Amino acid sequence: MKALRIYDYEKPLQMEEAPKPKAGLGQVLVENHFTSMNGVDPGRAGGFLRQVFQLEFPWIPGGDVAGRVVAVGNGVTDFKAGDEVFGYTRAGGAYAEFTLVDSASLAHRPAKISAEQAAAIALVGQTATQMLELSKVTKGKTLLIMGAAGGIGSLAVQLACQSGVHVIATAKKSQEAALKTLGAEQVLDYMRQPLDGIEQVDGVLNLVGGDTVASSYARVKRGGVAVTSNRPPDDAEAARLGIEAAFVQTDVKSKGLNAFAKLVTDGEIKPQIAAIESLWSPDTLWKDRETEKLGKIVFSIRS
């Protein structure tokens, strides 16, 4: 099968033929049609979190899966060959024509959801849901979502607004109208407006990380919660400010995938796709893209 692989940390992606995997106990072999860009993929390839997720080389990156079941391993009863499915594999392997997925992290794809959309919500839909749960922000409260234009943020805005939460988002000025269409009440131009220009909020979802963590903590009211997605919490700073700091470690399970898919099929959530590109461009696949659209970069595998 065709796949993209790396042979060591910080080495480039290589397009080549790789052995087609076989489904083991509790696993499902999927003919993958679409996957998508997640920041964790180039991060892991560069050695980030290597103490937690040690890679075995050659390694195939990619986690989001949307395609058709080819075979199932022993113990799998919920899926059969021919089923249209979507899900996520933490081990990687989705940058390939065939991917192994644990059956517990897979769901049937409803006909109302395209394969492209399924690839764009598999991981980030669960991350957005779980970050909101960690924030403990409820109806009538105010939530700051930093980096709201991306895959997680564009879904978190919608989920929060569905719950009656007042949303303040940070993004580019050019993305303001699109985010307000999704429900954000206020959109700050992160390039021009510092966070100290807004009143304190009940919670924050920080999807940016880096040097913005401390400044985001300072915007949370005492007793509130600050949640990060790509950097562990600063417990000492949180304690000093009298807030709770949380870090999402996304757990993708069939139940959560099915619940999020229902929100999409019911029209309550609209998946956001910034672009659809071919997976088979290893030299440029992980380069930064300047896009004005919201949501995920989806990679086509069969075209």
C-alpha positions in Angstrom: 0.0 0.0 0.0 1.1 3.6 -0.5 2.0 5.4 2.7 3.9 8.4 4.2 6.6 7.3 6.7 9.4 8.8 8.7 12.5 6.9 9.8 13.6 9.0 12.8 12.6 12.0 14.8 12.9 15.3 12.9 13.3 13.4 9.6 11.2 14.2 6.5 8.1 12.4 5.4 8.8 9.8 2.6 6.2 8.5 0.2 6.7 4.8 -0.4 5.2 1.3 -0.5 4.6 -0.1 3.0 3.2 -3.5 4.1 -0.6 -3.6 4.3 -1.5 -4.2 8.0 -3.6 -7.1 9.3 -6.4 -6.7 11.8 -5.6 -8.2 15.2 -7.6 -8.7 18.4 -10.2 -5.9 18.7 -8.9 -4.1 15.6 -10.6 -3.0 12.4 -8.7 -2.6 9.1 -10.1 0.4 7.2 -9.6 1.4 3.6 -8.9 5.0 4.4 -10.4 7.7 2.1 -9.7 10.9 4.1 -7.6 12.0 7.0 -6.8 15.4 8.3 -4.1 17.7 9.7 -3.6 17.6 13.5 -0.8 19.5 15.1 0.1 16.5 17.2 1.3 14.6 14.1 4.3 16.8 13.1 4.8 17.4 16.9 5.3 13.7 17.6 7.4 13.2 14.4 9.7 16.0 15.8 10.1 14.3 19.1 7.5 16.2 21.1 6.1 14.0 23.9 8.5 11.2 23.0 8.6 10.2 26.7 4.9 9.6 26.6 4.4 8.4 23.0 7.6 6.6 22.0 7.6 5.9 18.3 8.7 2.8 16.5 10.4 3.5 13.1 9.5 3.6 10.3 6.4 5.3 11.6 3.3 6.3 9.7 1.7 9.5 11.1 -1.9 10.4 11.1 -4.8 9.7 13.4 -8.2 10.7 11.8 -9.7 7.9 9.7 -12.8 8.0 7.4 -13.3 5.2 5.0 -14.7 1.6 4.5 -14.1 -1.5 6.6 -12.0 -4.2 4.8 -11.6 -6.7 7.6 -12.1 -7.1 11.3 -10.1 -8.9 13.9 -11.2 -11.4 16.6 -13.6 -10.0 19.1 -15.0 -7.3 16.9 -18.8 -7.6 16.6 -20.0 -4.0 15.9 -18.4 -3.7 12.5 -18.2 -5.8 9.3 -16.6 -5.5 5.9 -18.2 -2.8 3.8 -19.3 -0.6 6.7 -18.6 3.2 6.2 -16.8 4.3 9.3 -14.8 7.1 10.9 -12.7 7.3 14.0 -9.2 7.9 15.4 -6.0 6.0 16.0 -3.7 7.3 18.7 -0.9 5.0 17.5 -0.8 6.7 14.0 -1.1 5.0 10.7 -3.7 7.1 9.0 -1.3 8.6 6.4 -1.8 5.5 4.3 -4.2 3.7 2.0 -5.1 1.2 4.8 -5.2 1.9 8.5 -5.7 -0.2 11.7 -8.1 1.3 14.2 -9.2 -0.1 17.6 -12.9 -0.9 17.3 -13.5 1.0 20.6 -12.4 4.2 18.8 -14.5 3.8 15.7 -18.1 4.6 14.7 -20.4 4.1 11.8 -20.5 7.1 9.5 -24.1 8.4 9.0 -25.1 8.9 5.4 -25.8 12.6 6.1 -22.1 13.2 7.0 -19.6 13.0 4.1 -16.4 11.2 4.5 -14.5 14.5 4.2 -16.6 15.9 7.1 -16.1 12.8 9.2 -12.3 13.1 8.8 -12.6 16.7 10.0 -14.5 15.9 13.2 -13.1 12.6 14.5 -10.4 13.9 16.9 -11.3 17.6 17.2 -14.9 17.0 17.9 -14.0 15.0 20.9 -11.3 17.4 22.0 -13.7 20.4 21.8 -16.4 18.4 23.8 -14.0 17.3 26.5 -12.4 20.8 26.9 -15.8 22.3 27.4 -16.6 19.7 30.0 -13.3 20.5 31.8 -14.0 24.2 31.7 -17.2 23.7 33.8 -18.7 26.7 32.0 -22.5 26.6 32.0 -25.4 28.5 30.5 -25.2 32.3 31.0 -21.4 32.2 31.8 -18.7 33.7 29.6 -16.0 31.6 27.9 -12.9 32.9 26.1 -11.8 30.6 23.2 -8.3 31.4 22.0 -7.5 30.2 18.5 -11.1 29.8 17.7 -10.7 29.6 13.9 -9.1 26.1 13.9 -10.5 22.7 13.9 -11.1 22.5 17.7 -12.0 26.1 18.1 -14.6 26.3 15.4 -16.4 23.4 16.9 -16.0 24.6 20.5 -17.6 27.9 19.6 -20.7 26.1 18.3 -20.9 23.6 21.2 -20.6 26.4 23.8 -23.2 28.6 22.1 -25.6 25.6 21.9 -25.3 25.4 25.7 -26.2 29.1 26.1 -22.7 30.1 26.9 -21.5 33.6 25.9 -18.4 33.2 23.7 -15.5 35.6 23.2 -13.1 34.3 20.5 -9.7 35.3 19.3 -8.8 35.0 15.6 -7.8 37.0 12.6 -9.9 40.1 11.8 -10.8 38.5 8.5 -12.3 35.6 10.3 -14.6 37.7 12.6 -17.7 37.4 10.4 -17.5 33.6 10.1 -17.1 33.1 13.8 -20.0 35.4 14.6 -22.1 33.3 12.2 -21.2 30.3 14.3 -22.4 32.1 17.4 -19.4 34.0 18.9 -20.6 37.3 20.5 -17.2 39.0 20.3 -14.2 38.3 18.2 -10.8 39.8 19.1 -8.1 40.3 16.5 -5.3 38.5 18.2 -2.7 40.4 16.2 -3.9 43.8 17.5 -6.0 43.4 20.6 -4.3 42.3 23.9 -6.4 40.1 26.2 -6.2 42.7 29.0 -8.7 44.7 26.9 -11.5 42.4 28.0 -13.2 41.8 31.3 -12.4 38.6 33.2 -14.3 35.5 32.1 -15.6 32.4 33.8 -13.4 30.1 31.7 -10.9 29.9 28.9 -10.0 27.3 26.3 -6.5 28.0 25.1 -5.8 26.4 21.8 -2.7 28.5 21.1 -0.3 27.6 23.9 3.2 29.0 24.2 3.6 32.4 25.8 -0.2 32.9 25.8 -0.8 30.5 28.7 0.0 33.0 31.5 -1.9 35.8 29.9 -5.0 33.6 29.4 -4.8 32.5 33.1 -4.9 36.2 34.2 -8.2 36.7 32.3 -10.1 34.0 34.4 -12.1 35.0 37.4 -11.2 33.5 40.8 -12.8 30.0 40.9 -12.9 29.7 37.2 -11.1 27.2 35.0 -8.4 27.6 32.3 -8.1 24.6 29.9 -5.1 24.0 27.5 -4.9 21.6 24.7 -1.2 21.6 23.7 0.7 22.5 26.9 0.4 21.0 30.4 -1.1 23.4 33.0 0.9 25.7 35.2 -0.4 24.6 38.5 1.6 27.2 40.5 0.3 30.1 38.5 -3.2 28.8 38.7 -3.0 28.5 42.5 -1.6 32.0 42.8 -4.6 33.4 40.8 -7.2 31.2 42.6 -8.3 29.4 39.5 -8.2 25.8 38.3 -5.9 24.7 35.5 -6.7 21.7 33.3 -5.1 19.9 30.3 -7.2 17.9 27.9 -6.0 14.4 27.0 -8.5 13.5 24.4 -10.1 10.1 24.7 -11.8 9.1 21.5 -14.4 6.4 22.0 -17.3 5.1 19.9 -19.9 6.6 22.2 -18.5 10.1 21.9 -18.1 9.8 18.1 -21.7 8.7 17.8 -23.0 11.5 20.1 -21.1 14.1 18.1 -22.2 12.7 14.8 -25.8 13.1 16.0 -25.3 16.8 16.6 -24.0 17.1 13.0 -26.9 15.1 11.5 -29.4 17.1 13.5 -28.0 20.3 12.1 -26.8 21.6 15.5 -23.1 21.5 14.6 -21.6 22.3 11.2 -18.1 20.8 10.5 -15.7 23.4 9.2 -13.3 22.5 6.4 -10.7 25.1 5.5 -9.4 23.1 2.5 -9.2 19.6 1.0 -5.7 18.6 -0.4 -4.0 15.5 -1.6 -2.2 13.5 1.1 0.6 12.7 -1.4 2.6 15.9 -1.0 5.1 15.0 1.6 7.4 18.0 1.0 4.6 20.6 1.8 2.1 18.6 3.8 3.1 20.1 7.2 4.0 23.6 6.1 2.1 26.5 7.7 -0.9 27.6 5.6 -2.3 31.1 5.5 -6.0 30.4 5.2 -8.9 32.7 6.0 -11.4 29.9 6.2 -12.3 28.2 9.5 -11.7 24.6 10.4 -9.5 21.6 9.4 -7.2 20.9 6.5 -8.5 17.6 5.2 -6.2 15.2 3.2 -7.6 13.1 0.4 -6.0 9.6 0.1 -7.8 8.1 -2.9 -7.4 11.0 -5.3 
